[in-house]
Amino acid sequence: MAKSIFALNRPLTVDELVARRRGLVRLGLAWLAMMQVGMFALPGYLDIQVGPDDSAEVYHWAIFLMNWASFVMTVPVVLYSAWPVWTGFAQALRERRVTMDVPVAISIVTAFVPSAIATVAGHGEVYFDSVTMFIAFLLTARYFEIRARQAVDVSEGNLGLDALCDPLIRHSDRVATMFVLVQLAIALVVASVWWVVDPDHAMPVTVSLLVMSCPCALSLAAPASLAAAHATLAAFPLMSASQKQSLFDSTRRIARQNLNGSLAWHVLTMPLAAVGLVTPWVAALAMLISSGAVICNAWRLYREPGDADPAGADVQPGAA
């Protein structure tokens, strides 16, 4: 019996296996850098009041060095770990369409470039911890999305589940695309307003808004639910027709819950980011939490048909 809704997937090609290994390396690098950069950023967040002037000078010099160390560790994360984002962004430009990589790429550039300039200049706010955290959390969510879609691919041949896959995934992708378009328009308006009201806060507010509204959870909504349904069918192969129908109905319901819940989460949290109440690193954490909530809700499907016997004893109503 599979221990995870992502444990079952179709046989992968050589190219897909290589891509998975590279993806895990990128993910590991992003998480490692995120933890180190987070420690380097701590003195800047503390902003303690030191005693004599020479102590203050030493403290600020330490922050300067920490910013440079963060910069050095963030560069490979932006250039290597986030490489799929840049290729996706370039493809979106070539095809003249908007995908999830567009706001993601904009948010990374918006946070990284001013931080690099501030580091070189020796003054100003830096957001390297937010950049590495966002990329690490984004790659984590995308890894689960890829595994979920591969699990959905291998479910072909399950009568009933086949009929669910395409409509649910198409609807989920369509909602995510529309959300990205609206999100970019809102971010442009909010950035313009903040640039007039308080230019110093325009950049962090815009980054927080783009990061918090990243539609990772929306993209996960249908694939995670379908992956859980497929894992259930594999664990209980002799489910009765009524049990399967109940599972399919539950899959539709939970996929809708995931989609609508993710959309509601974005609608409720985006105003908080727009008014400057959310920092970029909190926005990145919120993005990961929303994706985790989608996965946990989908996981409920994996345990739902408790009256089916995973060993193969499917007892029909009225059987002796």
For each residue, the residues with C-beta under 8 A, 3 or more apart:
1: 235 310
2: 5 7 8 231 234 235
3: 7
4: 7 231
5: 2 148 151 224 227 228 230 231 295 298 299 301 302
6: 9 144 147 148 151 227
7: 2 3 4 231
8: 2 151 154 230 231 234
9: 6 12 147 150 151 153 154
10: 150 153 154
11:
12: 9 16 17 20 150
13: 16 17
14: 17 18
15: 18 19
16: 12 13 19 20
17: 12 13 14 20 21
18: 14 15 21 22
19: 15 16 22 23
20: 12 16 17 23 24 146
21: 17 18 24 25
22: 18 19 25 26
23: 19 20 26 27 84 139 143 146
24: 20 21 27 28 143
25: 21 22 28 29
26: 22 23 29 30 80 81 82 83 84 139
27: 23 24 30 31 81 136 139 140 143
28: 24 25 31 32
29: 25 26 32 33 76 77 80 81
30: 26 27 33 34 77 81 82 132 135 136 139
31: 27 28 34 35 136 140
32: 28 29 35 36
33: 29 30 36 37 73 74 76 77 81 132 136
34: 30 31 37 38 77 129 132 133 135 136
35: 31 32 38 39
36: 32 33 39 40 73
37: 33 34 40 41 70 73 74 128 129 132
38: 34 35 41 42 129 132 133
39: 35 36 42
40: 36 37 43 66 67 69 70 73 128 129
41: 37 38 44 45 66 70 126 128 129
42: 38 39 45 46
43: 40 46 59 62 63 66
44: 41 47 63 66 67 126
45: 41 42
46: 42 43
47: 44
48: 59
49:
50: 55 56 58 59
51: 55 56
52: 55 56
53: 56 57
54: 57 58
55: 50 51 52 58 59
56: 50 51 52 53 59 60
57: 53 54 60 61
58: 50 54 55 61 62
59: 43 48 50 55 56 62 63
60: 56 57 63 64
61: 57 58 64 65
62: 43 58 59 65 66
63: 43 44 59 60 66 67
64: 60 61 67 68 122
65: 61 62 68 69
66: 40 41 43 44 62 63 69 70
67: 40 44 63 64 70 71 118 119 126 128
68: 64 65 71 72 119
69: 40 65 66 72 73
70: 37 40 41 66 67 73 74 119 126 128 129
71: 67 68 74 75 115 116 119 126 128
72: 68 69 75
73: 33 36 37 40 69 70 76 77 128 132
74: 33 37 70 71 77 78 112 115 128 131 132
75: 71 72 78 79
76: 29 33 73 79 80 81
77: 29 30 33 34 73 74 80 81 82 131 132 135 136
78: 74 75 81 82 108 112 131 135
79: 75 76 82 83
80: 26 29 76 77 83
81: 26 27 29 30 33 76 77 78 135 136 139
82: 26 30 77 78 79 85 86 108 135
83: 26 79 80 86 87
84: 23 26 87 88 101 139 142
85: 82 88 89 101 104 105 108 135 138
86: 82 83 89 90 105
87: 83 84 90 91
88: 84 85 91 92 99 100 101 105
89: 85 86 92 93 99 101 102 104 105
90: 86 87 93 94
91: 87 88 94 95 99 101
92: 88 89 95 97 98 99 101 102
93: 89 90 96
94: 90 91
95: 91 92
96: 93
97: 92
98: 92 102 177 180 181 184
99: 88 89 91 92 102 177 180
100: 88 103 104 176 180 214 215 216 219
101: 84 85 88 89 91 92 104 105
102: 89 92 98 99 105 106 180 184
103: 100 106 107 180 183 184 187 210 213 214
104: 85 89 100 101 107 108 138 210 214
105: 85 86 88 89 101 102 108 109
106: 102 103 109 110 184 187 210
107: 103 104 110 111 134 206 207 210 211 214
108: 78 82 85 104 105 111 112 131 134 135
109: 105 106 112 113
110: 106 107 113 114 203 206 207 210
111: 107 108 114 115 127 130 131 134 203 207 280
112: 74 78 108 109 115 116 127 128 131
113: 109 110 116 117
114: 110 111 117 118 124 125 127 203
115: 71 74 111 112 118 119 125 126 127 128 131
116: 71 112 113 119 120
117: 113 114 120 121 124
118: 67 114 115 121 123 124 125 126
119: 67 68 70 71 115 116 122 126
120: 116 117
121: 117 118 124
122: 64 119
123: 118
124: 114 117 118 121
125: 114 115 118 204
126: 41 44 67 70 71 115 118 119
127: 111 112 114 115 130 131 204 207 280 281
128: 37 40 41 67 70 71 73 74 112 115 131 132
129: 34 37 38 40 41 70 132 133 281
130: 111 127 133 134 207 211 279 280 281 283 284
131: 74 77 78 108 111 112 115 127 128 134 135
132: 30 33 34 37 38 73 74 77 128 129 135 136
133: 34 38 129 130 136 137 281 284 285
134: 107 108 111 130 131 137 138 211 214 280 283 284 287
135: 30 34 77 78 81 82 85 108 131 132 138 139
136: 27 30 31 33 34 77 81 132 133 139 140
137: 133 134 140 141 284 285 287 288 291
138: 85 104 134 135 141 142 214 216 287
139: 23 26 27 30 81 84 135 136 142 143
140: 27 31 136 137 143 144 288 291
141: 137 138 144 145 216 217 220 287 288 291
142: 84 138 139 145 146 216
143: 23 24 27 139 140 146 147
144: 6 140 141 147 148 220 224 291 295
145: 141 142 148 149 216 219 220 223 224
146: 20 23 142 143 149 150
147: 6 9 143 144 150 151 227
148: 5 6 144 145 151 152 220 223 224 226 227
149: 145 146 152 153 169 223 227
150: 9 10 12 146 147 153 154
151: 5 6 8 9 147 148 154 155 223 226 227 230 231
152: 148 149 155 165 169 223 226 227 230
153: 9 10 149 150 156
154: 8 9 10 150 151 230
155: 151 152 158 161 162 165 226 229 230 233
156: 153 162 165
157: 162
158: 155 161 162 230 233
159: 162
160: 163 164 244 245 248
161: 155 158 164 165 226 229 230 233 248 251
162: 155 156 157 158 159 165
163: 160 167
164: 160 161 167 168 226 229 248 251 252
165: 152 155 156 161 162 168 169 226
166: 169 170
167: 163 164 170 171
168: 164 165 171 172 222 225 226 251 252 255
169: 149 152 165 166 172 173 222 223 226
170: 166 167 173 174
171: 167 168 174 175 222 259
172: 168 169 175 176 218 219 221 222 223 255 259
173: 169 170 176 177 219
174: 170 171 177 178
175: 171 172 178 179 218 259 263
176: 100 172 173 179 180 215 218 219
177: 98 99 173 174 180 181
178: 174 175 181 182
179: 175 176 182 183 213 215 218 263 266
180: 98 99 100 102 103 176 177 183 184 215
181: 98 177 178 184 185
182: 178 179 185 186
183: 103 179 180 186 187 209 210 213 215 266 270
184: 98 102 103 106 180 181 187 188
185: 181 182 188 189
186: 182 183 189 190 209 213 270 274
187: 103 106 183 184 190 191 206 209 210 213
188: 184 185 191 192
189: 185 186 192 193
190: 186 187 193 194 205 206 209 274
191: 187 188 194 195 202 205 206
192: 188 189 195 196
193: 189 190 196 197
194: 190 191 197 198 199 201 202 205 206 276
195: 191 192 199 202
196: 192 193 199
197: 193 194
198: 194 201 202
199: 194 195 196 202
200:
201: 194 198 204 205 276
202: 191 194 195 198 199 205 206
203: 110 111 114 206 207
204: 125 127 201 207 208 276 279 280
205: 190 191 194 201 202 208 209 273 274 275 276
206: 107 110 187 190 191 194 202 203 209 210
207: 107 110 111 127 130 203 204 210 211 280 283
208: 204 205 211 212 273 276 278 279 280 282 283
209: 183 186 187 190 205 206 212 213 270 273 274 283
210: 103 104 106 107 110 183 187 206 207 213 214
211: 107 130 134 207 208 214 280 283 284 287
212: 208 209 266 269 270 272 273 278 283 286 287
213: 103 179 183 186 187 209 210 266 269 270 273
214: 100 103 104 107 134 138 210 211 287
215: 100 176 179 180 183 218 219 262 266
216: 100 138 141 142 145 219 220 287 290 291
217: 141 220 221 258 262 265 266 287 290 291 293 294
218: 172 175 176 179 215 221 259 262 263 266
219: 100 145 172 173 176 215 216 223
220: 141 144 145 148 216 217 223 224 258 262 291 294 295
221: 172 217 218 224 225 255 258 259 262 294
222: 168 169 171 172 225 226 255 258 259
223: 145 148 149 151 152 169 172 219 220 226 227
224: 5 144 145 148 220 221 227 228 258 294 295 298
225: 168 221 222 228 229 251 254 255 258 298 301
226: 148 151 152 155 161 164 165 168 169 222 223 229 230 251 255
227: 5 6 147 148 149 151 152 223 224 230 231 298
228: 5 224 225 231 232 251 254 298 299 300 301 302
229: 155 161 164 225 226 232 233 247 248 250 251 301
230: 5 8 151 152 154 155 158 161 226 227 233 234
231: 2 4 5 7 8 151 227 228 234 235 302
232: 228 229 235 236 247 301 302 304 305
233: 155 158 161 229 230 236 237 239 244 247
234: 2 8 230 231 237
235: 1 2 231 232 302 310
236: 232 233 239 243 305 308 309 310
237: 233 234 312
238: 308 309 312 313 314
239: 233 236 243 244 247 305 308 314
240: 243 244 308 314 316
241: 244 245
242: 245 246
243: 236 239 240 246 247 305 307 308
244: 160 233 239 240 241 247 248
245: 160 241 242 248 249
246: 242 243 249 250 304 305
247: 229 232 233 239 243 244 250 251 301 304 305
248: 160 161 164 229 244 245 251 252
249: 245 246 252 253
250: 229 246 247 253 254 301 304
251: 161 164 168 225 226 228 229 247 248 254 255 301
252: 164 168 248 249 255 256
253: 249 250 256 257
254: 225 228 250 251 257 258 297 298 300 301
255: 168 172 221 222 225 226 251 252 258 259 298
256: 252 253 259 260
257: 253 254 260 261 297
258: 217 220 221 222 224 225 254 255 261 262 294 297 298
259: 171 172 175 218 221 222 255 256 262 263
260: 256 257 263 264
261: 257 258 264 265 293 294 297
262: 215 217 218 220 221 258 259 265 266 290 294
263: 175 179 218 259 260 266 267
264: 260 261 267 268
265: 217 261 262 268 269 290 293
266: 179 183 212 213 215 217 218 262 263 269 270 290
267: 263 264 270
268: 264 265 271 272
269: 212 213 265 266 272 273 278 286
270: 183 186 209 212 213 266 267 273 274
271: 268 274 275
272: 212 268 269 275 277 278
273: 205 208 209 212 213 269 270 276 277 278 283
274: 186 190 205 209 270 271
275: 205 271 272
276: 194 201 204 205 208 273
277: 272 273
278: 208 212 269 272 273 282 283 286
279: 130 204 208 282 283
280: 111 127 130 134 204 207 208 211 283 284
281: 127 129 130 133 284 285
282: 208 278 279 285 286
283: 130 134 207 208 209 211 212 273 278 279 280 286 287
284: 130 133 134 137 211 280 281 287 288
285: 133 137 281 282 288 289
286: 212 269 278 282 283 289 290
287: 134 137 138 141 211 212 214 216 217 283 284 290 291
288: 137 140 141 284 285 291 292
289: 285 286 292 293
290: 216 217 262 265 266 286 287 293 294
291: 137 140 141 144 216 217 220 287 288 294 295
292: 288 289 295 296
293: 217 261 265 289 290 296 297
294: 217 220 221 224 258 261 262 290 291 297 298
295: 5 144 220 224 291 292 298 299
296: 292 293 299 300
297: 254 257 258 261 293 294 300
298: 5 224 225 227 228 254 255 258 294 295 301
299: 5 228 295 296 302 303
300: 228 254 296 297 303 304
301: 5 225 228 229 232 247 250 251 254 298 304
302: 5 228 231 232 235 299
303: 299 300 306
304: 232 246 247 250 300 301
305: 232 236 239 243 246 247 308
306: 303
307: 243
308: 236 238 239 240 243 305 314
309: 236 238 312 313 314 315
310: 1 235 236
311:
312: 237 238 309
313: 238 309
314: 238 239 240 308 309
315: 309 319
316: 240 319
317:
318:
319: 315 316
320:
